[in-house]
């Protein structure tokens, strides 16, 4: 039977220790959006020893630049963006307390190793399903870097946001597991 786990933010080490590559999750609570430019600014603040515009301890960052909301909607289409573009910035954020990331595509070796050290997980959201995913976002407000437009950091409340654990703290990688399974057939 397929494992589907309901989880709430902020994430704890105890919860992260139970998550395994391949687990399907439904995330509820607060997550933050951020892409390349916002990540760069956050890491520059960390390097200067300055305070971040949000407390990322225990939090999840969703790599998304949503489209504008239509009248009556909370947010526009909100599909994941390619995660490796955030790899240069991710280790510093993990060291600062970030516990989860949502995106699409694989992560680099340094990010995977840093996730193991600081107990963090990487989730994949289904690319191409941005309109459907946006229905799981029940509140959204810009909390930092409004000048970045769609790439501003948003605080988003989600309910049963669907994702899959790709990288867990044990070094497992769903993408590599999938290739190996396919090759064995």
N, C-alpha and C positions, 0 to 999 in steps of 0.2 A: 504494500500500500504506500502511496506517495505521501511524503511528509510535508505538511503545510503548517507553519508556525506563525502565530500572531505575536508580534513584538511591539513594544512601545518605546518611544524615545523619552529621555536620553538612554543610551545604551550603557550597560554595565559590563565589567570584565566577566562577571559570572554568567551573564546571558551570552556574551560573545564566545565563551568557552564551550557552550552547548551547540553552537552553529557549525554546520559542516558543509563543505562544498557540495552543491547540488540541492541543498534545502530550499524549498520555496517558502517565502515569507510574505506576510501581510503586515506592513508597517503602519502604525498609527502614532500620532503625536506631532511634534515639531521637527521639521527638517529645514535645511537652508539650501538655497540655490547659489551656485557660484561657478564661473567659468574662468578661462585663462587670465583675463585682465584683472579680475577680482582676486584670483589666487596670487598673482604677482604682487599686488598691493598688500595683501595680507602677509606674505612672506617678507616683504620689505619692512613692515612694521615689526615682525618678530625679530628680524636681524638687527633692527635699531633698538630693540628692547622696549618698544612702545606697546600700549594697550590696543588690543584688537577691537573693532567696532561691534563684535558679538562674542559671546562666550562659547567657544567650540568644544569645551570639555564634555565628552560623552555624546556629542552630536553627530549627525549625518549630513554630509554635503551632497546634494544632487547636482550633477553636471548638466545643467539645462539653461537655455536662454529662451524662455517661453514667448510665444507670440502675444500681441495685445489681446486682451479679453474683449469678447463681443458683449454688447449690452446684456445685462442680466447674468453674465458669467463671472466667476471668480478669477479666472485666468484663461489665456488662450491655449493653443496646443502646447504641450509640455513634454516632448519626447527627449530622451537622453542624447547627449553629445559624446563624441569619442573621448575616452578617458585618458589615453596616453599623453594627451596634450597637457594634462595637469601633473604628470609624473615629476617634472623638475621641482615642483612646489610641495608635493604631497608629503615627503618625509618630515619637513619642518612642521607641517600642520599636525601630523600624527604625534610628533614629539610634544606638541602643545596640548594634546588631549583629544583630537578628533578620533572618533571610534568607527565611523562608517562612511562609505562613499557609494554613490549610485551612478552608473554610467553605462556605456556600452564599449565592448572591445577589451582586449587584454591589457594587463599592467606590466611594467618593467620589473626586472629582478630586484632593483634597489627598493622599490615600493613594496613588493611582496615580502622582502626580508624585514623591512621596517614595520610592516603590519604584524609580523610574528613577534617582534620585540615589544611593541606597544599595545598589543592585543586589539587589533582593528580588523574589520572585514570589508570586503569589496562586493557589492551587489550589482547585478545587471538588471536593467529594466529593458523591456522589449522595444527596440528601435522600430520606428514606423507606426507606433501605436500612441503617438503623442496626444491625439484628440481623446482617446479612451483614458489614458493615464490622467489627463487634466481633470477628469471627473472625480478622481480620488483626492484632489486638492480642494479642501473646503474653505480655506482662508489663505490670503496671500497679501503681504505688505513689504514694501522696500524698506530695508533697514540700513543699507550702506551703499555708497557709490552710485547714487542715482544717475550721475553723469554718464554711466556706462549703458544706459538704456535697458535693452532686454537682458543685458549681462550684469545688471545691478544685483547685489545680494538681496535675496528675498527670504523672509521668514514665512514658511508655509506650514499650515496645519493640514495633515493628511489623515485619511481614514482608510484602512485596508489597502494601502498602496502596494501593488504586487511587484515583487522582485525575486531574484534567485541569487543565492550565495555562490559567487564564483571563486573567490579566494578566502580561505579561512585562516585561522592563526596557526594551523598545523602544517602549512605549506602546500595544501592541496589547491589545485587549479582546475576548475570545471572544464575550461577550454582544452587543456592538455588531456584530461581524462576522456573527454569526448572523442578526441582524435585517436587516442589509444583504443577505445572501445570500437570505433569504426574500423580501425586497421586489423583488429582481431576477428572481425566478421568474415 
